[in-house]
Amino acid sequence: MNKADIHDILDGHKPLGGVNVARVMDVLILLSAIAIALETMPELPEHLRGLLFKFEVLLLVVFAAEYVLRLVTSPRPLRYAFSFWGLVDFLAFAPAIALLTPQWQVVRAFRLLRLVRLLKLFRGSHAMERLVVAFRQVRGELLIFGIIAALMLYVSAVGIYIFEHEAQPEVFSSIPNSLWWAVASFTTVGYGDMFPITAGGRIFTTFVLFIGLGVIAVPSAIITTALLESETNIQRRLREAREEAADETNNTAQDTKGD
């Protein structure tokens, strides 16, 4: 078994003893997410909590072994280690090592980092590939609309502060505090904890809501179009690859006949 075979086994392209290793890893990732949720239950019996701890240790060993195998069998280990999927594979087990130490168990950030394991479910996904290609195609447009959205949020916060500060000084106490209202209104969520009571503030909010719908709808349309184009490009590349493979096969067959 060479390095390429090990990569194919880990990616699920080749079974190991009739077992699809990638599917087993996906199941372990989902069970890990369930275990993280169960750990937060205060009424959980101690023996179940102990089982969850042992399961976490098992996951640590499995994901660490997977990372080491990928690192050792990679043609360029350093490039893999600092790549996106290399960092995801590393973070899948590294935070658990810290959690085994009592003084680090209170650090919630390390607990959240274990959720990075969920990203491993997208490894080798054609849908994820299409999404990445689509975002690369429209990253310039998305950057522009991101800047526009940030500016509109700031302008909205300033505007509502001017209209509502005197009427509700405890609610709209400052422009930074008004940014929460701007976010809730811009995304058309409107939690109701901050709302205008003056006529000017309500008219201003109406304009903000309509502008927010447009700013959110345009990037959605851009991404949808890019996804359709990326699917077409991927299918074209696959078709060209199949045609090249067929041509190579035909040329090899003709050379064999000529000999």
Backbone torsions as a table, in degrees:
resi	resn	phi	psi	omega
1	MET	NA	122.6	-179.6
2	ASN	-96.9	-177.6	-176.5
3	LYS	-64.7	-38.0	179.7
4	ALA	-63.4	-37.7	178.9
5	ASP	-64.3	-39.4	179.4
6	ILE	-64.8	-40.5	177.3
7	HIS	-63.7	-42.4	178.6
8	ASP	-63.1	-37.7	178.7
9	ILE	-66.4	-44.8	-179.2
10	LEU	-67.0	-32.7	179.9
11	ASP	-85.0	-4.2	178.2
12	GLY	84.9	9.5	180.0
13	HIS	-82.3	-14.8	-179.1
14	LYS	-143.8	126.7	-179.6
15	PRO	-73.6	155.0	176.6
16	LEU	-114.4	104.0	-177.0
17	GLY	63.4	34.1	-179.3
18	GLY	82.3	2.6	-178.3
19	VAL	-108.7	129.1	175.4
20	ASN	-82.7	103.4	-174.3
21	VAL	-61.4	-39.5	-178.6
22	ALA	-62.3	-39.4	179.4
23	ARG	-67.3	-38.1	177.0
24	VAL	-62.8	-41.5	178.7
25	MET	-64.6	-38.5	177.6
26	ASP	-62.0	-41.6	178.8
27	VAL	-63.8	-41.4	178.5
28	LEU	-63.9	-36.9	178.4
29	ILE	-64.8	-44.6	178.9
30	LEU	-65.1	-41.4	176.4
31	LEU	-63.6	-33.8	177.0
32	SER	-63.6	-41.3	178.6
33	ALA	-63.4	-40.2	177.8
34	ILE	-65.5	-41.0	-179.7
35	ALA	-63.4	-39.4	179.4
36	ILE	-62.4	-38.9	178.6
37	ALA	-68.6	-41.7	-178.4
38	LEU	-66.6	-29.7	-179.5
39	GLU	-62.1	-23.4	-176.4
40	THR	-84.9	-4.7	-179.0
41	MET	-78.8	115.7	-178.0
42	PRO	-67.5	-26.6	-177.9
43	GLU	-87.4	7.6	-179.2
44	LEU	-66.7	129.4	179.6
45	PRO	-60.8	152.9	-176.2
46	GLU	-65.2	-35.5	-179.3
47	HIS	-67.8	-34.6	175.8
48	LEU	-70.4	-36.4	177.2
49	ARG	-63.9	-36.7	175.7
50	GLY	-66.1	-38.6	177.1
51	LEU	-65.0	-38.7	178.1
52	LEU	-64.6	-37.6	177.6
53	PHE	-64.0	-43.0	178.5
54	LYS	-65.1	-37.9	177.7
55	PHE	-64.1	-37.6	177.6
56	GLU	-64.1	-39.4	177.4
57	VAL	-64.4	-40.9	177.5
58	LEU	-61.1	-44.4	178.3
59	LEU	-62.9	-39.5	178.2
60	LEU	-57.9	-45.8	-179.2
61	VAL	-65.4	-44.3	-176.6
62	VAL	-64.8	-49.3	-176.9
63	PHE	-70.7	-33.1	176.0
64	ALA	-66.4	-41.2	178.2
65	ALA	-64.0	-40.3	178.2
66	GLU	-62.6	-43.4	-179.3
67	TYR	-63.1	-44.4	-179.6
68	VAL	-63.5	-41.6	179.3
69	LEU	-62.8	-44.3	179.4
70	ARG	-65.7	-36.8	-179.4
71	LEU	-68.5	-42.5	-177.3
72	VAL	-71.1	-38.2	-175.8
73	THR	-89.3	-3.8	-180.0
74	SER	-73.0	138.6	177.1
75	PRO	-61.3	-32.8	178.1
76	ARG	-128.9	88.9	-174.6
77	PRO	-57.5	-44.7	-178.2
78	LEU	-65.7	-39.0	178.7
79	ARG	-64.2	-40.2	177.4
80	TYR	-66.6	-42.1	-175.5
81	ALA	-61.2	-35.2	-178.0
82	PHE	-101.5	8.4	174.9
83	SER	-80.6	170.5	-178.5
84	PHE	-59.8	-51.9	-178.1
85	TRP	-69.4	-28.4	175.2
86	GLY	-65.3	-42.3	177.5
87	LEU	-67.6	-37.5	177.1
88	VAL	-62.6	-44.9	178.8
89	ASP	-62.2	-37.6	179.8
90	PHE	-69.1	-44.4	-179.2
91	LEU	-71.6	-13.4	178.6
92	ALA	-68.0	-24.6	-179.0
93	PHE	-125.5	-24.0	-175.6
94	ALA	-60.2	-45.7	178.6
95	PRO	-60.2	-31.5	-179.9
96	ALA	-65.1	-30.7	177.7
97	ILE	-63.0	-41.8	178.8
98	ALA	-66.3	-35.5	-177.9
99	LEU	-69.6	-19.1	177.4
100	LEU	-72.7	-16.7	178.0
101	THR	-92.0	124.9	-173.7
102	PRO	-54.9	-40.0	-175.3
103	GLN	-70.0	-16.4	179.2
104	TRP	-97.1	-8.0	-175.4
105	GLN	-68.2	-22.5	-179.6
106	VAL	-82.4	-11.0	-179.7
107	VAL	-80.3	105.9	-174.2
108	ARG	-68.0	-26.0	-178.4
109	ALA	-61.2	-37.8	179.0
110	PHE	-66.6	-33.8	177.5
111	ARG	-66.6	-40.6	-179.8
112	LEU	-66.5	-32.8	-178.4
113	LEU	-63.2	-23.1	178.5
114	ARG	-65.4	-21.6	178.9
115	LEU	-68.6	-13.2	175.9
116	VAL	-58.6	-25.0	178.7
117	ARG	-55.6	-30.6	-178.3
118	LEU	-62.6	-28.4	178.9
119	LEU	-65.1	-24.0	-179.0
120	LYS	-66.1	-18.3	178.4
121	LEU	-65.9	-22.4	-176.8
122	PHE	-90.9	-1.5	-180.0
123	ARG	-64.7	128.8	178.9
124	GLY	77.7	7.2	-179.2
125	SER	-80.7	127.9	177.2
126	HIS	-67.6	-32.6	177.7
127	ALA	-64.5	-40.1	177.4
128	MET	-65.0	-37.7	178.5
129	GLU	-63.0	-42.9	178.1
130	ARG	-62.6	-40.2	-178.7
131	LEU	-65.6	-42.5	179.4
132	VAL	-63.3	-44.3	178.7
133	VAL	-61.7	-40.9	-178.9
134	ALA	-64.7	-43.6	-180.0
135	PHE	-66.5	-34.9	177.3
136	ARG	-64.9	-36.8	-178.2
137	GLN	-68.9	-32.9	-173.1
138	VAL	-116.7	19.9	-177.3
139	ARG	-63.0	-32.0	178.2
140	GLY	-65.9	-46.8	178.8
141	GLU	-63.4	-40.8	179.7
142	LEU	-66.0	-35.7	177.2
143	LEU	-62.9	-42.3	179.7
144	ILE	-62.7	-46.0	-179.3
145	PHE	-69.8	-28.9	174.6
146	GLY	-64.9	-41.4	177.5
147	ILE	-65.1	-42.8	178.2
148	ILE	-60.9	-44.0	-180.0
149	ALA	-62.3	-42.2	179.1
150	ALA	-63.1	-42.3	178.2
151	LEU	-64.3	-41.2	179.7
152	MET	-66.1	-36.0	176.6
153	LEU	-62.1	-43.5	-179.5
154	TYR	-66.0	-45.8	179.5
155	VAL	-61.8	-39.6	179.2
156	SER	-64.3	-41.5	179.2
157	ALA	-63.8	-41.5	178.4
158	VAL	-65.1	-43.9	-178.1
159	GLY	-63.2	-46.9	-178.5
160	ILE	-68.4	-29.8	176.5
161	TYR	-65.4	-42.4	-179.9
162	ILE	-64.7	-40.8	-176.7
163	PHE	-77.5	-34.2	-168.6
164	GLU	-112.0	-8.4	-174.2
165	HIS	-62.0	-44.5	-178.4
166	GLU	-69.3	-36.0	-179.3
167	ALA	-76.9	-34.8	-178.3
168	GLN	-133.8	70.2	-176.5
169	PRO	-65.0	-25.6	-179.6
170	GLU	-82.2	-23.2	-179.6
171	VAL	-90.0	-56.6	178.5
172	PHE	-99.8	70.5	-173.4
173	SER	-79.3	-24.2	-178.8
174	SER	-157.7	169.0	178.4
175	ILE	-68.0	-43.7	175.8
176	PRO	-58.9	-38.2	178.2
177	ASN	-68.8	-29.4	179.6
178	SER	-76.0	-14.6	178.4
179	LEU	-61.7	-32.1	178.0
180	TRP	-63.8	-41.7	176.3
181	TRP	-62.5	-40.5	-179.4
182	ALA	-62.5	-42.6	179.1
183	VAL	-64.4	-47.1	-178.5
184	ALA	-63.6	-37.0	-180.0
185	SER	-77.9	-40.1	-178.1
186	PHE	-63.3	-36.5	178.5
187	THR	-88.1	6.3	178.4
188	THR	57.9	29.0	176.3
189	VAL	-83.3	-53.9	176.0
190	GLY	59.0	72.9	-177.7
191	TYR	-66.7	-23.5	178.3
192	GLY	93.1	-1.5	178.5
193	ASP	-77.7	-23.5	176.7
194	MET	-135.1	119.1	-179.9
195	PHE	-147.6	150.8	-177.8
196	PRO	-76.9	148.0	177.2
197	ILE	-120.8	-12.2	178.2
198	THR	-89.9	157.4	179.8
199	ALA	-63.6	-43.1	179.0
200	GLY	-62.9	-41.2	179.5
201	GLY	-64.8	-37.2	179.8
202	ARG	-70.7	-39.9	177.3
203	ILE	-64.7	-42.7	178.3
204	PHE	-62.2	-40.8	178.8
205	THR	-62.4	-37.8	178.5
206	THR	-59.5	-45.8	178.2
207	PHE	-64.5	-40.0	-180.0
208	VAL	-61.9	-41.7	-179.1
209	LEU	-63.0	-44.1	-179.9
210	PHE	-67.1	-40.5	178.0
211	ILE	-64.9	-39.8	178.7
212	GLY	-61.4	-40.7	177.3
213	LEU	-60.6	-41.5	-179.3
214	GLY	-68.6	-41.9	-177.9
215	VAL	-66.2	-33.3	179.3
216	ILE	-80.1	-35.7	-175.6
217	ALA	-71.6	-36.8	-176.5
218	VAL	-64.9	-49.0	176.6
219	PRO	-60.9	-33.7	178.2
220	SER	-62.3	-42.6	178.5
221	ALA	-66.5	-38.6	179.6
222	ILE	-63.5	-45.3	-179.6
223	ILE	-65.3	-40.0	178.6
224	THR	-60.9	-45.2	178.4
225	THR	-62.7	-42.1	179.7
226	ALA	-65.5	-35.6	177.6
227	LEU	-63.6	-41.9	177.9
228	LEU	-63.9	-41.7	179.2
229	GLU	-67.6	-38.9	179.9
230	SER	-65.9	-37.1	177.2
231	GLU	-63.5	-41.3	178.1
232	THR	-63.5	-42.7	-179.9
233	ASN	-65.8	-40.4	179.8
234	ILE	-65.3	-43.0	178.5
235	GLN	-63.8	-36.9	178.6
236	ARG	-66.4	-41.4	178.3
237	ARG	-64.7	-40.2	178.2
238	LEU	-64.6	-40.1	179.2
239	ARG	-65.9	-41.7	178.1
240	GLU	-64.9	-38.6	178.6
241	ALA	-64.3	-40.8	178.4
242	ARG	-65.7	-39.8	179.0
243	GLU	-65.6	-40.3	177.9
244	GLU	-64.8	-40.6	178.2
245	ALA	-63.8	-39.7	178.9
246	ALA	-66.9	-39.9	178.4
247	ASP	-63.7	-41.8	178.6
248	GLU	-63.4	-38.2	178.5
249	THR	-65.1	-42.7	179.2
250	ASN	-65.5	-40.9	179.6
251	ASN	-65.0	-39.6	177.8
252	THR	-64.0	-40.8	179.8
253	ALA	-65.9	-39.2	179.2
254	GLN	-68.2	-38.4	178.0
255	ASP	-65.2	-36.4	178.9
256	THR	-65.5	-42.6	178.0
257	LYS	-64.8	-37.9	-179.4
258	GLY	-65.8	-33.9	178.1
259	ASP	-71.6	NA	NA
